[in-house]
Amino acid sequence: MLYDKLNDQMRQMVDTYAERLAGLDWSRRGALLGQAALPFGERFDEEQARLAGKGFVTAVLERLPEAETAEVTDAHQAVLFSLSLDPGHRAAAKRYLDAHPEVGAVVEAELGEEN
């Protein structure tokens, strides 16, 4: 798990976000994680910022109870899991998108701008 490799300060930040997101739907989670990842762009160049942001998303996802099953059930969840550095998350997102091609094209287009 990426979370296990973080320093204590980052773990505390990730845990705080995971607690805040626990009761929210995937749409709201995505919006809040996007806002939380923005400051990485201020500290790093574009490529490093993208990787740091994805690392943050990955670590937070690892701390959510739903991540244990790695089953994607929502298009917004598929977007977040697609951004994760965890191959299991990305595979779960791909399974969902393959099963829901009407959603897949929209998600792929959205991710194409970010990846």
Protein Blocks (a to p, Z undefined) as FASTA:
>chain_A
ZZlmpcfklmmmmmmmmmmmmmpcfklmmmmmmmmmmmmmmmmcfklmmmmmmmmmmmmm
mmpmklmnopafbfklmmmmmmpmbfklmmmmmmmmmmmmmlmmmmmmmmmmmZZ
